[in-house]
Amino acid sequence: MSDILVGIDPGDLSVPALVWAADEAVRRGARLRLVVAVPPVHDRLPYAADAHQSALRMRAESTLANVEDLVRDLHDGLWTATELVHGVPATVLGDRTPGAALAVVGSRRLGRAAEVFSEGSVAAPLVARADCPVVVIREPEHTSVHPPLIVVGVDGSKDCRAAVAFAAAEASLREARLVAVWAWPRPLLSRGDENEGLAERRRLLAEAVAGCAERHPDVEVEKVIVRGHPVEELTRASREALAVVVGRRGRGGYTGMRLGSTVHGLLHHAECPVITVPVAAGGGTDGTSARADRSRSRTDRPAPAG
């Protein structure tokens, strides 16, 4: 059974991310894996660094215990595991994403430079390198809209095919409708081929969502083409959504370059959780882990590892 990973930051605990991850673990019948990373200390003399490292570990242990209590209050009997390790948080979480169903983190709302280059940045580096879908909880999901909706960004690439598959499975889990949005930027100069371009995008959009009805007949799929910048249009759609799902391009270069402008923009501006899906996402992109036996529920709490 694949885990739902959730990164715990003792210095800035994201309760919304923890609650989202716990709820998702219940929906999928998966184990909730609580991971706390104690970062290295570089800016102190050796004796002071040791004392500071010890203090960080003590705070991490206390936070982890509190988080376990909170999860128990939310979903008594939820199958959980805990892990406390030393290392850079984004690296620690990234190393655990192969085979995981999802990784969930909160957003520290860092500026773009700090997000790319700061050792304390977690969301952007994790999204850029993770082998499983990553959920970044910057804003809460919108649960007052009925029926609820999941938004997926489509552009005709292989990236969006994986995102659509994940989004459809998630919509089925959440009893939500799926809105597939193709944002078509306006050209600087009109070339007079508007109708032809629209017809081509309709065809590609239909191809991107083809198969959703067969795999998830319970999900209503709406196809939308809008003129405008993808970040702006998906942000607008996020104002009523449970989540916005987008594909993620491959690796290489700095984090900001790896993410692409749409993903990077949504991490800063979306008004609901953002889910990024790598092209070769495993562990539940097709929704198989979501259909696991939901009766499986126990607690497994190993002692924190050094």
C-alpha positions as CSV (number, residue, x, y, z in Angstrom):
1,M,0.0,0.0,0.0
2,S,1.4,3.4,-1.0
3,D,1.9,6.1,1.7
4,I,0.5,9.6,1.9
5,L,3.6,11.5,2.9
6,V,3.2,14.7,4.8
7,G,6.1,17.0,5.6
8,I,5.9,18.4,9.2
9,D,7.7,21.7,9.9
10,P,8.2,22.2,13.6
11,G,8.9,25.9,13.1
12,D,5.8,26.6,11.0
13,L,3.3,23.7,11.3
14,S,0.8,23.7,8.5
15,V,-2.4,22.3,10.1
16,P,-4.4,22.6,6.9
17,A,-1.8,20.4,5.1
18,L,-1.9,17.9,7.9
19,V,-5.7,17.8,7.9
20,W,-5.8,17.5,4.1
21,A,-3.3,14.6,4.1
22,A,-5.1,12.8,6.9
23,D,-8.5,13.1,5.2
24,E,-6.9,11.9,1.9
25,A,-5.3,8.9,3.7
26,V,-8.8,7.9,5.0
27,R,-10.3,8.3,1.5
28,R,-7.7,6.1,-0.1
29,G,-7.3,3.6,2.7
30,A,-3.6,4.5,2.8
31,R,-1.1,4.9,5.5
32,L,-0.3,8.4,6.6
33,R,3.5,8.8,6.9
34,L,4.5,11.8,9.1
35,V,8.0,13.0,8.2
36,V,10.0,15.5,10.2
37,A,13.4,16.6,9.0
38,V,15.9,18.3,11.4
39,P,17.9,20.6,9.1
40,P,21.7,21.0,9.3
41,V,23.2,23.9,11.2
42,H,25.9,25.9,9.2
43,D,26.0,29.4,10.7
44,R,27.4,28.7,14.1
45,L,30.6,27.6,15.8
46,P,30.9,23.8,16.4
47,Y,30.0,23.9,20.1
48,A,27.0,26.3,19.5
49,A,26.0,24.2,16.4
50,D,25.7,21.0,18.5
51,A,23.6,22.7,21.1
52,H,21.3,24.3,18.4
53,Q,21.0,21.0,16.6
54,S,20.0,19.3,19.9
55,A,17.4,22.0,20.5
56,L,16.0,21.6,17.0
57,R,15.7,17.8,17.5
58,M,13.9,18.3,20.8
59,R,11.4,20.7,19.2
60,A,10.9,18.3,16.3
61,E,10.2,15.4,18.7
62,S,7.7,17.5,20.6
63,T,6.0,18.6,17.4
64,L,5.8,15.1,16.1
65,A,4.1,13.9,19.3
66,N,1.6,16.8,19.1
67,V,0.9,16.0,15.5
68,E,0.2,12.3,16.3
69,D,-2.3,13.4,18.9
70,L,-4.0,15.7,16.4
71,V,-4.2,13.0,13.8
72,R,-5.7,10.6,16.4
73,D,-8.3,13.2,17.3
74,L,-9.2,13.7,13.6
75,H,-9.3,10.0,12.6
76,D,-8.9,7.6,15.5
77,G,-7.5,4.3,14.1
78,L,-5.9,5.8,11.0
79,W,-2.9,3.7,10.0
80,T,0.1,6.0,10.6
81,A,3.9,5.9,10.7
82,T,6.3,8.5,11.9
83,E,9.9,9.4,10.9
84,L,12.3,11.9,12.3
85,V,15.6,12.3,10.5
86,H,18.4,14.8,10.0
87,G,18.7,16.4,6.6
88,V,17.5,19.2,4.4
89,P,13.6,18.9,4.5
90,A,13.1,19.1,0.7
91,T,15.7,16.4,0.1
92,V,14.4,14.2,2.9
93,L,10.9,14.3,1.5
94,G,12.0,14.0,-2.1
95,D,14.0,10.8,-1.3
96,R,10.8,9.2,0.0
97,T,8.5,10.0,-2.9
98,P,9.3,7.0,-5.1
99,G,6.4,4.6,-4.7
100,A,4.4,7.0,-2.6
101,A,0.8,7.9,-3.6
102,L,1.2,11.6,-2.7
103,A,3.4,14.0,-0.9
104,V,1.7,16.9,1.0
105,V,3.2,20.1,2.3
106,G,2.1,23.5,3.3
107,S,3.4,26.7,1.7
108,R,5.7,29.0,3.5
109,R,4.8,31.8,1.1
110,L,8.5,32.6,0.3
111,G,9.5,35.1,-2.3
112,R,10.7,33.7,-5.6
113,A,14.4,34.1,-4.9
114,A,14.1,32.4,-1.5
115,E,11.9,29.7,-2.9
116,V,14.6,28.7,-5.5
117,F,17.8,29.2,-3.6
118,S,17.0,29.0,0.2
119,E,17.8,25.8,2.0
120,G,14.6,26.3,4.0
121,S,12.4,26.2,0.9
122,V,10.4,23.0,0.7
123,A,7.4,23.2,-1.7
124,A,9.2,24.3,-4.9
125,P,12.2,22.0,-4.7
126,L,9.9,19.1,-3.7
127,V,7.5,19.8,-6.6
128,A,10.5,20.0,-9.0
129,R,12.0,16.6,-8.1
130,A,9.3,14.4,-6.6
131,D,8.5,11.0,-8.2
132,C,4.9,11.2,-7.1
133,P,2.2,13.8,-7.2
134,V,2.8,16.7,-4.8
135,V,0.0,18.6,-3.0
136,V,0.9,22.2,-1.9
137,I,-1.6,23.6,0.5
138,R,-1.4,27.4,0.2
139,E,-5.1,28.1,0.4
140,P,-7.9,25.9,1.7
141,E,-10.1,23.9,-0.6
142,H,-13.6,25.3,-1.5
143,T,-16.1,22.9,0.0
144,S,-19.2,25.1,-0.2
145,V,-19.6,24.7,-3.9
146,H,-22.0,21.9,-4.9
147,P,-21.4,19.7,-6.6
148,P,-17.7,20.2,-5.8
149,L,-15.2,20.5,-8.6
150,I,-11.6,19.5,-9.4
151,V,-9.9,21.7,-12.1
152,V,-7.2,20.3,-14.3
153,G,-5.0,22.3,-16.7
154,V,-4.7,20.9,-20.2
155,D,-2.3,21.9,-23.0
156,G,-2.1,18.8,-25.1
157,S,1.3,17.6,-23.8
158,K,2.2,14.3,-22.1
159,D,2.4,16.3,-18.9
160,C,-1.3,17.0,-19.0
161,R,-2.3,13.4,-19.8
162,A,-0.9,12.3,-16.4
163,A,-2.5,15.2,-14.7
164,V,-5.9,14.4,-16.3
165,A,-5.7,10.8,-15.2
166,F,-4.9,11.8,-11.7
167,A,-7.5,14.5,-11.6
168,A,-10.3,12.2,-12.8
169,A,-9.4,9.6,-10.1
170,E,-9.4,12.3,-7.5
171,A,-12.7,13.6,-8.7
172,S,-14.1,10.1,-8.4
173,L,-12.8,9.8,-4.8
174,R,-14.3,13.2,-3.9
175,E,-17.6,12.7,-5.8
176,A,-16.7,15.8,-7.7
177,R,-17.1,17.0,-11.3
178,L,-14.0,17.5,-13.4
179,V,-13.4,20.7,-15.3
180,A,-10.6,20.5,-17.9
181,V,-9.4,24.0,-18.7
182,W,-7.3,24.9,-21.8
183,A,-6.0,28.5,-21.4
184,W,-5.2,29.8,-24.8
185,P,-3.0,33.0,-24.6
186,R,-4.0,35.8,-26.9
187,P,-1.4,36.5,-29.7
188,L,0.4,39.9,-29.8
189,L,-0.6,40.1,-33.5
190,S,-3.7,38.5,-34.9
191,R,-3.0,36.1,-37.8
192,G,-6.6,35.5,-38.8
193,D,-6.6,31.8,-38.0
194,E,-8.7,32.0,-34.8
195,N,-11.4,29.5,-35.9
196,E,-8.9,27.0,-37.1
197,G,-6.9,27.3,-33.9
198,L,-10.0,26.9,-31.8
199,A,-11.0,23.8,-33.6
200,E,-7.6,22.2,-33.2
201,R,-7.6,23.0,-29.4
202,R,-11.0,21.4,-29.1
203,R,-9.8,18.3,-30.8
204,L,-6.7,18.1,-28.5
205,L,-8.7,18.8,-25.4
206,A,-11.1,16.0,-26.3
207,E,-8.2,13.7,-26.8
208,A,-6.7,14.6,-23.5
209,V,-9.8,13.7,-21.5
210,A,-10.6,10.7,-23.7
211,G,-11.0,7.6,-21.5
212,C,-12.1,9.4,-18.4
213,A,-15.7,8.3,-18.9
214,E,-14.7,4.7,-19.2
215,R,-12.3,4.7,-16.2
216,H,-14.5,6.8,-14.0
217,P,-18.1,6.7,-15.3
218,D,-19.3,8.5,-12.1
219,V,-17.3,11.6,-13.0
220,E,-18.9,14.4,-15.0
221,V,-16.3,16.0,-17.3
222,E,-16.6,19.6,-18.6
223,K,-14.3,20.8,-21.3
224,V,-13.5,24.6,-21.3
225,I,-11.3,26.7,-23.6
226,V,-10.6,30.2,-22.5
227,R,-8.5,33.0,-24.0
228,G,-5.9,34.3,-21.5
229,H,-2.7,33.5,-19.6
230,P,-2.7,29.9,-18.1
231,V,-1.8,31.2,-14.6
232,E,-4.5,33.9,-14.6
233,E,-7.2,31.6,-15.9
234,L,-6.4,28.6,-13.7
235,T,-6.2,31.0,-10.7
236,R,-9.6,32.3,-11.6
237,A,-10.9,28.7,-11.8
238,S,-9.3,27.8,-8.5
239,R,-11.6,30.2,-6.6
240,E,-14.4,27.6,-6.4
241,A,-12.3,24.4,-6.6
242,L,-11.3,21.6,-4.3
243,A,-7.9,21.6,-6.1
244,V,-6.1,22.6,-9.3
245,V,-4.2,19.8,-10.9
246,V,-1.4,20.4,-13.4
247,G,1.3,18.4,-15.0
248,R,5.0,18.9,-14.3
249,R,7.8,18.8,-16.8
250,G,11.1,17.0,-16.5
251,R,14.1,17.8,-14.4
252,G,17.2,19.8,-15.1
253,G,18.6,23.3,-14.2
254,Y,17.5,25.3,-11.2
255,T,14.3,24.6,-9.4
256,G,12.5,27.6,-10.9
257,M,13.5,26.5,-14.4
258,R,12.4,23.0,-13.8
259,L,8.9,23.9,-12.7
260,G,7.8,25.9,-15.6
261,S,6.0,29.3,-15.4
262,T,2.5,27.8,-15.0
263,V,3.3,25.6,-12.1
264,H,5.5,28.3,-10.5
265,G,2.7,30.9,-10.9
266,L,0.0,28.7,-9.4
267,L,2.1,27.9,-6.4
268,H,2.1,31.7,-5.7
269,H,-1.4,32.6,-6.8
270,A,-3.9,29.7,-6.8
271,E,-6.7,30.1,-4.3
272,C,-7.0,26.4,-3.5
273,P,-4.6,23.4,-3.1
274,V,-2.3,22.8,-6.1
275,I,-1.5,19.3,-7.1
276,T,1.4,18.7,-9.5
277,V,1.7,15.4,-11.3
278,P,5.0,14.2,-13.0
279,V,4.7,12.5,-16.3
280,A,5.8,9.1,-15.0
281,A,3.9,9.4,-11.7
282,G,3.4,6.1,-10.0
283,G,1.7,4.9,-6.9
284,G,-1.9,5.9,-7.5
285,T,-1.9,8.3,-10.5
286,D,-4.5,5.9,-12.1
287,G,-6.5,5.8,-8.8
288,T,-5.7,2.2,-8.0
289,S,-4.5,2.9,-4.5
290,A,-7.7,4.9,-4.0
291,R,-9.7,1.7,-4.6
292,A,-7.8,-0.3,-1.9
293,D,-9.6,-2.0,0.9
294,R,-10.7,0.9,3.2
295,S,-11.3,-1.5,6.1
296,R,-7.6,-1.7,6.6
297,S,-6.9,0.6,9.6
298,R,-4.3,0.3,12.3
299,T,-1.6,2.3,14.0
300,D,2.1,1.6,13.4
301,R,4.3,4.1,15.2
302,P,8.0,3.2,15.2
303,A,10.4,5.0,17.4
304,P,11.9,8.1,15.7
305,A,15.0,7.2,13.8
306,G,18.2,9.1,14.1
